[in-house]
Amino acid sequence: MDQAIDVAVQAATLAGVQVDVVHLRDYPIEFCRNCRECTQQPGDTPGTCVQNDSMQALVDKIEAADGYILASPTNFYTVTAVFKRFMERLIVYAYWPWKTPAPKFRKSHATKKAILIASCAAPGLLGRLFFTTLKQLKLTAKTIGARPVGSVVIGRTAQQEYPTLSEDARKRVQRLIEQLM
């Protein structure tokens, strides 16, 4: 996974794009309290969460970015627990006033692009077909107002202690970066 991100960052940087790599593990994110205070605030901008943690800094980065590379390894058939916690806190991108049956996305029109990168121990095709990692990454993109332009699932990552990204996967990631711009 990290090698694929490195390839993406290198390709984007060579194309003159400024890249900010965010490792969610470096941002303490509390669990969502399900209080829905953030969803009561009208408007197109994300609501403000009652918790004072690193999530606001991440929302600020999301809002400032022109495009996204959303990536997660697969743990137990889906995104990692850290990514899931991040996803839950993206509820700030929903407007859901009390007494309404369902939320509305604040970013209902995809104005930005995203590429999705997942990795798994299974062969990539199985990861794409049977695991929910890509589905969760797509939902994240939609939530923040991005349209996925492509995805890659890097499989068989558990066959070696220190796996090397294949040349095919490297080229696919580079092509995705071209689609992102």
MARBA-3410 file (N, C-alpha, C, O; in Angstrom, 1 decimal):
181
0.8,-1.2,0.0,0.0,0.0,0.0,0.9,1.3,0.0,0.7,2.2,-0.8 ~ 1.8,1.3,0.9,2.7,2.5,1.0,3.5,2.7,-0.3,3.7,3.8,-0.7 ~ 3.9,1.6,-1.0,4.6,1.7,-2.2,3.7,2.3,-3.3,4.2,3.1,-4.1 ~ 2.4,1.9,-3.3,1.5,2.5,-4.3,1.3,4.0,-4.1,1.2,4.8,-5.0 ~ 1.2,4.3,-2.8,1.0,5.8,-2.5,2.3,6.5,-2.9,2.2,7.6,-3.5
3.4,6.0,-2.7,4.7,6.6,-3.1,4.7,6.8,-4.6,5.2,7.9,-5.0 ~ 4.3,5.8,-5.4,4.3,6.0,-6.8,3.3,7.1,-7.2,3.6,7.9,-8.1 ~ 2.2,7.1,-6.6,1.2,8.2,-6.9,1.7,9.5,-6.6,1.6,10.5,-7.4 ~ 2.3,9.7,-5.4,2.9,11.0,-5.0,4.0,11.4,-6.0,4.1,12.6,-6.4 ~ 4.9,10.5,-6.3,6.0,10.8,-7.3,5.4,11.2,-8.6,5.9,12.2,-9.2
4.4,10.5,-9.1,3.8,10.8,-10.4,3.2,12.2,-10.4,3.3,13.0,-11.3 ~ 2.4,12.5,-9.3,1.8,13.8,-9.2,2.8,14.9,-9.1,2.6,16.0,-9.7 ~ 3.8,14.7,-8.3,4.8,15.7,-8.1,5.5,16.0,-9.4,5.8,17.2,-9.7 ~ 5.9,15.0,-10.1,6.5,15.2,-11.4,5.7,16.0,-12.4,6.2,16.7,-13.3 ~ 4.3,15.9,-12.2,3.4,16.6,-13.1,3.2,18.0,-12.5,2.4,18.8,-13.1
3.9,18.4,-11.5,3.8,19.7,-10.9,2.7,20.0,-9.9,2.3,21.1,-9.6 ~ 2.1,18.9,-9.4,1.0,19.0,-8.4,1.6,19.0,-7.0,2.5,18.2,-6.7 ~ 1.1,19.8,-6.2,1.5,19.8,-4.8,0.7,18.7,-4.1,-0.5,18.7,-4.2 ~ 1.4,17.9,-3.3,0.8,16.7,-2.7,1.0,16.8,-1.2,2.1,17.1,-0.7 ~ -0.1,16.6,-0.5,0.0,16.5,1.0,-0.5,15.1,1.4,-1.7,14.7,1.2
0.4,14.3,1.9,0.1,12.9,2.3,-0.4,12.9,3.7,0.3,13.5,4.6 ~ -1.5,12.3,3.9,-2.1,12.3,5.3,-2.2,10.8,5.7,-2.9,10.0,5.0 ~ -1.6,10.5,6.8,-1.7,9.2,7.4,-2.6,9.3,8.5,-2.3,10.0,9.5 ~ -3.8,8.7,8.4,-4.8,8.8,9.5,-4.3,8.4,10.9,-4.7,8.9,11.9 ~ -3.4,7.5,10.9,-2.8,7.0,12.2,-2.1,8.2,12.9,-1.9,8.1,14.1
-1.7,9.2,12.2,-1.1,10.4,12.8,-2.0,11.4,13.4,-1.6,12.4,13.9 ~ -3.3,11.2,13.2,-4.4,12.2,13.6,-5.3,11.5,14.6,-6.1,10.7,14.2 ~ -5.2,11.8,15.8,-6.1,11.2,16.8,-7.6,11.7,16.5,-7.9,12.8,16.5 ~ -8.4,10.7,16.2,-9.8,10.9,15.9,-10.6,10.1,16.9,-10.5,8.9,17.0 ~ -11.5,10.8,17.6,-12.4,10.2,18.5,-13.5,9.5,17.8,-13.8,9.8,16.6
-14.2,8.6,18.5,-15.4,8.0,17.9,-16.5,9.0,17.8,-16.6,9.9,18.6 ~ -17.3,8.8,16.8,-18.5,9.7,16.6,-19.4,9.4,17.8,-19.7,8.3,18.1 ~ -20.0,10.5,18.4,-20.9,10.4,19.5,-22.3,10.2,19.0,-23.2,9.9,19.9 ~ -22.6,10.3,17.7,-23.9,10.2,17.2,-24.9,11.2,17.8,-26.1,10.9,17.9 ~ -24.4,12.3,18.2,-25.2,13.4,18.7,-25.9,14.2,17.6,-26.9,14.8,17.8
-25.3,14.1,16.4,-25.9,14.8,15.2,-25.9,16.3,15.3,-26.6,17.0,14.5 ~ -25.2,16.9,16.2,-25.1,18.3,16.3,-24.5,18.9,15.0,-25.0,20.0,14.5 ~ -23.5,18.3,14.4,-22.9,18.8,13.2,-23.9,18.8,12.0,-23.7,19.5,11.1 ~ -24.8,17.9,12.0,-25.8,17.7,10.9,-26.9,18.7,11.0,-27.7,18.8,10.0 ~ -27.0,19.5,12.0,-28.1,20.4,12.2,-27.8,21.8,11.5,-28.7,22.6,11.4
-26.6,22.0,11.2,-26.1,23.3,10.6,-26.4,23.3,9.1,-25.8,22.5,8.4 ~ -27.3,24.2,8.6,-27.5,24.2,7.2,-26.3,24.7,6.4,-25.4,25.4,6.9 ~ -26.4,24.5,5.1,-25.4,25.0,4.2,-24.6,23.9,3.5,-24.8,22.8,3.7 ~ -23.8,24.4,2.6,-22.9,23.5,1.7,-21.6,23.1,2.4,-21.0,22.2,2.0 ~ -21.2,23.9,3.4,-19.9,23.6,4.1,-20.2,22.6,5.2,-21.2,22.5,5.7
-19.1,21.8,5.5,-19.3,20.8,6.5,-19.7,21.4,7.9,-19.3,22.5,8.2 ~ -20.5,20.7,8.6,-20.9,21.1,9.9,-19.7,21.1,10.9,-18.7,20.5,10.5 ~ -19.9,21.7,12.0,-18.8,21.7,13.0,-19.1,20.6,14.1,-20.2,20.6,14.7 ~ -18.2,19.8,14.4,-18.3,18.7,15.3,-18.1,19.3,16.8,-17.4,20.2,16.9 ~ -18.8,18.7,17.7,-18.7,19.1,19.1,-17.4,18.6,19.7,-16.9,19.2,20.8
-16.7,17.7,19.1,-15.5,17.1,19.7,-14.3,18.0,19.2,-14.3,18.5,18.1 ~ -13.3,18.1,20.1,-12.1,18.8,19.8,-11.0,17.9,19.6,-10.2,17.6,20.6 ~ -10.8,17.4,18.4,-9.8,16.4,18.1,-9.2,16.8,16.8,-9.4,17.9,16.3 ~ -8.5,15.9,16.1,-7.8,16.2,14.9,-8.8,16.1,13.6,-8.3,16.4,12.5 ~ -10.0,15.8,13.8,-10.9,15.7,12.7,-11.1,17.0,12.0,-11.2,17.0,10.7
-11.2,18.1,12.7,-11.4,19.4,12.0,-10.2,19.7,11.1,-10.4,20.3,10.0 ~ -9.0,19.4,11.5,-7.8,19.6,10.7,-7.9,18.8,9.4,-7.5,19.2,8.3 ~ -8.5,17.5,9.5,-8.6,16.7,8.3,-9.7,17.3,7.4,-9.6,17.3,6.2 ~ -10.8,17.8,8.0,-11.9,18.4,7.2,-11.3,19.6,6.4,-11.6,19.8,5.3 ~ -10.5,20.4,7.1,-9.9,21.5,6.5,-9.0,21.1,5.3,-9.0,21.8,4.3
-8.3,20.0,5.4,-7.4,19.5,4.3,-8.3,19.1,3.2,-8.0,19.3,2.0 ~ -9.4,18.4,3.5,-10.3,17.9,2.5,-10.9,19.1,1.7,-10.9,19.1,0.5 ~ -11.3,20.1,2.4,-11.9,21.3,1.8,-10.9,22.0,0.9,-11.3,22.6,-0.1 ~ -9.6,22.1,1.3,-8.6,22.8,0.6,-8.1,22.0,-0.7,-7.5,22.7,-1.6 ~ -8.3,20.7,-0.7,-7.7,19.9,-1.8,-8.5,20.0,-3.1,-9.7,20.3,-3.1
-7.8,19.9,-4.2,-8.4,19.9,-5.5,-8.8,18.5,-6.0,-9.6,18.3,-6.8 ~ -8.1,17.5,-5.4,-8.4,16.1,-5.7,-7.9,15.2,-4.6,-7.2,15.7,-3.7 ~ -8.2,13.9,-4.7,-7.9,13.0,-3.5,-7.4,11.7,-4.0,-7.8,11.2,-5.1 ~ -6.5,11.1,-3.2,-6.1,9.7,-3.4,-6.6,9.1,-2.1,-6.0,9.3,-1.0 ~ -7.6,8.3,-2.1,-8.2,7.6,-1.0,-7.7,6.2,-1.0,-7.9,5.4,-2.0
-7.0,5.8,0.1,-6.4,4.5,0.1,-6.6,3.8,1.5,-6.6,4.4,2.5 ~ -6.7,2.5,1.4,-6.8,1.7,2.7,-6.4,0.3,2.4,-6.8,-0.3,1.4 ~ -5.6,-0.3,3.3,-5.5,-1.8,3.2,-6.8,-2.4,3.6,-7.6,-1.8,4.2 ~ -6.9,-3.7,3.3,-8.1,-4.4,3.7,-7.8,-5.2,5.0,-6.9,-6.0,5.0 ~ -8.6,-5.0,6.0,-8.5,-5.7,7.2,-9.9,-6.3,7.5,-10.9,-5.6,7.6
-9.9,-7.6,7.6,-11.2,-8.3,7.8,-12.3,-7.9,6.8,-13.4,-7.6,7.2 ~ -11.9,-7.9,5.5,-12.8,-7.7,4.4,-13.2,-6.3,4.1,-14.0,-6.1,3.2 ~ -12.7,-5.3,4.8,-13.1,-3.9,4.6,-11.9,-3.0,4.9,-10.8,-3.4,5.2 ~ -12.2,-1.7,4.9,-11.2,-0.7,5.3,-10.7,-0.9,6.7,-11.4,-1.6,7.5 ~ -9.6,-0.3,7.1,-9.1,-0.5,8.4,-10.0,0.2,9.5,-10.8,1.0,9.1
-9.8,-0.1,10.7,-10.6,0.5,11.8,-10.4,2.0,11.8,-11.3,2.8,12.1 ~ -9.2,2.4,11.6,-8.9,3.9,11.6,-9.6,4.6,10.5,-10.1,5.6,10.7 ~ -9.6,4.0,9.3,-10.3,4.6,8.2,-11.8,4.6,8.5,-12.5,5.6,8.1 ~ -12.3,3.6,9.1,-13.8,3.5,9.4,-14.1,4.6,10.4,-15.2,5.2,10.2 ~ -13.3,4.8,11.4,-13.6,5.9,12.3,-13.6,7.2,11.6,-14.5,8.1,11.9
-12.6,7.4,10.7,-12.6,8.7,9.9,-13.9,8.8,9.1,-14.5,9.9,9.0 ~ -14.3,7.7,8.4,-15.5,7.8,7.6,-16.7,8.2,8.5,-17.5,9.0,8.1 ~ -16.8,7.6,9.7,-18.0,7.9,10.5,-18.0,9.4,10.9,-19.1,10.0,11.0 ~ -16.9,10.0,11.1,-16.8,11.4,11.4,-17.0,12.3,10.3,-17.2,13.5,10.4 ~ -17.1,11.7,9.1,-17.4,12.6,7.9,-18.9,12.9,7.9,-19.4,13.5,6.9
-19.6,12.5,8.9,-21.1,12.9,9.0,-21.2,14.4,9.0,-22.3,14.9,8.7 ~ -20.1,15.1,9.2,-20.2,16.6,9.1,-20.5,17.0,7.7,-20.9,18.2,7.5 ~ -20.4,16.1,6.7,-20.8,16.4,5.4,-22.2,16.1,5.1,-22.7,16.2,3.9 ~ -23.0,15.9,6.1,-24.5,15.6,5.9,-25.3,16.7,6.6,-24.9,17.2,7.6 ~ -26.4,17.1,5.9,-27.3,18.0,6.6,-28.5,17.1,6.9,-29.2,16.6,6.0
-28.8,17.0,8.2,-29.9,16.1,8.6,-30.7,16.7,9.8,-30.5,16.3,10.9 ~ -31.5,17.7,9.5,-32.2,18.3,10.6,-33.2,17.3,11.3,-33.6,16.3,10.7 ~ -33.4,17.6,12.5,-34.4,16.7,13.3,-35.7,16.6,12.5,-36.1,17.6,11.9 ~ -36.4,15.5,12.7,-37.7,15.2,12.1,-37.6,15.0,10.6,-38.7,15.0,9.9 ~ -36.4,14.8,10.0,-36.4,14.5,8.6,-35.9,13.0,8.5,-35.1,12.6,9.4
-36.4,12.2,7.6,-36.2,10.8,7.5,-34.7,10.4,7.2,-34.3,9.3,7.6 ~ -34.0,11.2,6.4,-32.7,10.8,6.0,-31.8,12.1,5.8,-32.4,13.2,5.5 ~ -30.5,11.9,5.8,-29.7,13.0,5.6,-29.5,13.4,4.1,-29.8,12.5,3.2 ~ -29.1,14.6,3.8,-28.7,15.0,2.5,-27.2,15.3,2.5,-26.7,15.9,3.4 ~ -26.5,14.9,1.4,-25.1,15.2,1.3,-25.0,16.7,1.1,-25.6,17.3,0.2
-24.1,17.3,1.8,-23.8,18.7,1.6,-23.1,18.9,0.2,-23.3,20.0,-0.4 ~ -22.3,18.0,-0.2,-21.6,18.0,-1.5,-22.3,17.1,-2.4,-21.7,16.1,-2.9 ~ -23.5,17.4,-2.8,-24.3,16.5,-3.6,-23.8,16.4,-5.0,-24.2,15.4,-5.7 ~ -23.1,17.3,-5.5,-22.5,17.3,-6.9,-21.0,17.1,-6.7,-20.3,17.8,-6.0 ~ -20.5,16.1,-7.4,-19.1,15.8,-7.4,-18.3,16.8,-8.1,-18.3,16.9,-9.4
-17.6,17.7,-7.4,-16.9,18.8,-8.0,-15.4,18.5,-8.1,-14.6,19.2,-8.8 ~ -15.0,17.5,-7.4,-13.6,17.1,-7.4,-13.4,15.6,-7.9,-14.4,14.9,-7.9 ~ -12.2,15.2,-8.1,-11.9,13.8,-8.5,-11.2,13.1,-7.4,-10.5,13.7,-6.6 ~ -11.3,11.8,-7.5,-10.6,10.9,-6.5,-10.1,9.7,-7.2,-10.8,9.2,-8.2 ~ -9.0,9.1,-6.8,-8.6,7.8,-7.2,-8.6,6.9,-5.9,-8.4,7.4,-4.8
-8.9,5.7,-6.1,-9.1,4.8,-5.0,-8.1,3.7,-5.0,-7.9,3.0,-6.1 ~ -7.4,3.4,-3.9,-6.3,2.4,-3.9,-6.6,1.5,-2.7,-6.7,2.0,-1.6 ~ -6.7,0.2,-2.9,-6.9,-0.8,-1.9,-5.8,-1.9,-2.0,-5.3,-2.1,-3.1 ~ -5.5,-2.5,-0.9,-4.6,-3.6,-1.0,-5.2,-4.7,-0.1,-6.0,-4.5,0.8 ~ -4.9,-6.0,-0.4,-5.4,-7.1,0.3,-4.5,-8.3,0.2,-3.6,-8.3,-0.7
-4.6,-9.3,1.0,-3.8,-10.5,1.0,-4.3,-11.4,-0.1,-3.5,-12.2,-0.6 ~ -5.5,-11.4,-0.4,-6.1,-12.2,-1.5,-5.6,-11.7,-2.9,-5.1,-10.6,-3.0 ~ -5.8,-12.5,-3.9,-5.6,-11.9,-5.3,-6.5,-10.7,-5.5,-7.6,-10.6,-5.0 ~ -5.9,-9.7,-6.2,-6.6,-8.5,-6.4,-8.0,-8.6,-6.9,-8.9,-7.9,-6.5 ~ -8.3,-9.5,-7.9,-9.6,-9.7,-8.4,-10.6,-10.1,-7.3,-11.7,-9.6,-7.2
-10.2,-11.0,-6.4,-11.0,-11.4,-5.3,-11.3,-10.2,-4.4,-12.4,-10.0,-3.9 ~ -10.3,-9.5,-4.1,-10.4,-8.3,-3.3,-11.4,-7.3,-3.9,-12.2,-6.7,-3.2 ~ -11.4,-7.1,-5.2,-12.3,-6.2,-5.9,-13.7,-6.8,-5.8,-14.6,-6.0,-5.6 ~ -13.9,-8.1,-6.0,-15.2,-8.6,-6.1,-15.9,-8.9,-4.8,-17.1,-8.8,-4.6 ~ -15.1,-9.4,-3.8,-15.7,-9.9,-2.6,-15.5,-9.1,-1.3,-16.2,-9.3,-0.3
-14.6,-8.2,-1.3,-14.3,-7.4,-0.1,-15.0,-6.0,-0.3,-15.3,-5.6,-1.4 ~ -15.3,-5.3,0.8,-16.0,-4.0,0.7,-15.1,-2.8,0.8,-15.6,-1.7,0.9 ~ -13.8,-3.0,0.7,-12.9,-1.9,0.8,-13.1,-0.8,-0.2,-13.2,0.3,0.1 ~ -13.2,-1.2,-1.5,-13.5,-0.2,-2.6,-14.8,0.4,-2.4,-15.0,1.6,-2.6 ~ -15.8,-0.3,-2.0,-17.2,0.3,-1.7,-17.1,1.4,-0.7,-17.7,2.4,-0.8
-16.3,1.1,0.4,-16.2,2.1,1.4,-15.4,3.3,0.9,-15.7,4.5,1.3 ~ -14.4,3.1,0.1,-13.6,4.2,-0.4,-14.5,5.1,-1.4,-14.4,6.3,-1.4 ~ -15.3,4.4,-2.2,-16.2,5.1,-3.0,-17.2,6.0,-2.2,-17.5,7.1,-2.6 ~ -17.8,5.4,-1.2,-18.7,6.1,-0.3,-18.0,7.4,0.3,-18.6,8.4,0.4 ~ -16.8,7.2,0.7,-16.0,8.3,1.2,-15.9,9.4,0.2,-16.1,10.6,0.5
-15.5,9.0,-1.0,-15.4,10.0,-2.1,-16.7,10.8,-2.3,-16.7,12.0,-2.4 ~ -17.8,10.0,-2.4,-19.1,10.7,-2.6,-19.4,11.6,-1.5,-19.9,12.7,-1.7 ~ -19.1,11.2,-0.3,-19.5,12.0,0.9,-18.7,13.4,0.9,-19.3,14.4,1.2 ~ -17.5,13.4,0.4,-16.7,14.6,0.4,-16.8,15.4,-0.9,-16.2,16.4,-1.1 ~ -17.7,14.9,-1.8,-18.0,15.6,-3.0,-17.0,15.3,-4.1,-16.7,16.2,-5.0
-16.5,14.1,-4.2,-15.6,13.7,-5.2,-16.1,12.5,-6.1,-16.9,11.7,-5.6 ~ -15.7,12.5,-7.3,-16.1,11.5,-8.3,-14.9,10.6,-8.5,-13.9,11.1,-9.0 ~ -15.0,9.3,-8.2,-13.9,8.4,-8.4,-13.7,8.3,-9.9,-14.6,8.0,-10.7 ~ -12.4,8.5,-10.4,-12.1,8.3,-11.8,-11.4,7.0,-12.1,-11.1,6.7,-13.2 ~ -11.1,6.3,-11.1,-10.5,5.0,-11.2,-10.1,4.4,-9.9,-10.0,5.0,-8.9
-9.8,3.1,-10.0,-9.3,2.4,-8.7,-8.4,1.3,-9.1,-8.3,0.8,-10.2 ~ -7.6,0.9,-8.1,-6.7,-0.3,-8.2,-6.8,-1.0,-6.9,-6.8,-0.5,-5.8 ~ -6.8,-2.3,-7.0,-6.7,-3.2,-5.9,-5.4,-4.0,-6.0,-5.2,-4.8,-7.0 ~ -4.5,-3.8,-5.1,-3.2,-4.5,-5.1,-3.4,-5.8,-4.3,-3.5,-5.7,-3.0 ~ -3.3,-6.9,-4.9,-3.5,-8.2,-4.2,-2.2,-8.9,-3.8,-1.1,-8.5,-4.2
-2.4,-10.0,-3.1,-1.4,-10.9,-2.7,-0.3,-10.2,-1.9,0.9,-10.5,-2.0 ~ -0.7,-9.2,-1.0,0.3,-8.5,-0.3,0.9,-9.3,0.9,1.9,-8.9,1.5 ~ 0.3,-10.4,1.3,0.7,-11.2,2.4,1.6,-12.4,2.0,2.0,-13.2,2.9 ~ 2.0,-12.4,0.8,2.9,-13.6,0.3,4.3,-13.4,0.7,5.1,-14.3,0.8 ~ 4.7,-12.2,1.0,6.1,-11.9,1.4,6.1,-11.0,2.6,5.1,-10.2,2.8
7.1,-11.0,3.4,7.2,-10.2,4.6,7.3,-8.7,4.1,6.7,-7.8,4.7 ~ 8.1,-8.5,3.1,8.2,-7.1,2.5,7.9,-7.2,1.0,8.8,-7.2,0.2 ~ 6.6,-7.1,0.7,6.3,-7.2,-0.7,6.7,-6.0,-1.5,6.8,-4.9,-1.0 ~ 7.0,-6.3,-2.8,7.4,-5.2,-3.7,6.2,-5.0,-4.7,5.6,-6.0,-5.2 ~ 5.9,-3.8,-4.9,4.8,-3.4,-5.9,5.2,-3.9,-7.3,6.3,-3.6,-7.8
4.3,-4.6,-7.9,4.6,-5.1,-9.3,4.7,-3.9,-10.3,4.2,-2.9,-10.0 ~ 5.4,-4.2,-11.4,5.5,-3.2,-12.4,4.1,-2.8,-13.0,3.8,-1.7,-13.3 ~ 3.2,-3.9,-13.1,1.9,-3.7,-13.6,1.1,-2.7,-12.6,0.4,-1.8,-13.1 ~ 1.2,-3.0,-11.4,0.5,-2.1,-10.4,1.1,-0.7,-10.4,0.3,0.3,-10.3 ~ 2.3,-0.6,-10.5,3.0,0.7,-10.6,2.5,1.5,-11.8,2.1,2.7,-11.7
2.3,0.9,-13.0,1.8,1.5,-14.1,0.4,1.9,-14.0,-0.1,3.0,-14.4 ~ -0.4,1.0,-13.4,-1.8,1.4,-13.1,-2.0,2.6,-12.2,-2.9,3.4,-12.5 ~ -1.2,2.7,-11.2,-1.3,3.8,-10.3,-0.9,5.1,-11.1,-1.5,6.1,-10.9 ~ 0.2,5.0,-11.9,0.6,6.2,-12.6,-0.5,6.6,-13.6,-0.7,7.8,-13.8 ~ -1.2,5.7,-14.3,-2.3,6.0,-15.2,-3.4,6.7,-14.4,-4.1,7.6,-14.9
-3.7,6.2,-13.2,-4.7,6.8,-12.4,-4.4,8.3,-12.0,-5.3,9.1,-12.0 ~ -3.2,8.5,-11.8,-2.8,9.9,-11.5,-3.1,10.8,-12.7,-3.5,11.9,-12.5 ~ -2.8,10.3,-13.9,-3.1,11.1,-15.1,-4.6,11.4,-15.2,-5.0,12.5,-15.6 ~ -5.4,10.5,-14.8,-6.9,10.7,-14.8,-7.3,11.6,-13.7,-8.3,12.3,-13.9 ~ -6.6,11.7,-12.7,-6.9,12.6,-11.6,-6.7,14.1,-11.9,-7.4,14.9,-11.4
-5.8,14.3,-12.8,-5.4,15.7,-13.2,-6.3,16.2,-14.3,-6.1,17.4,-14.7
END
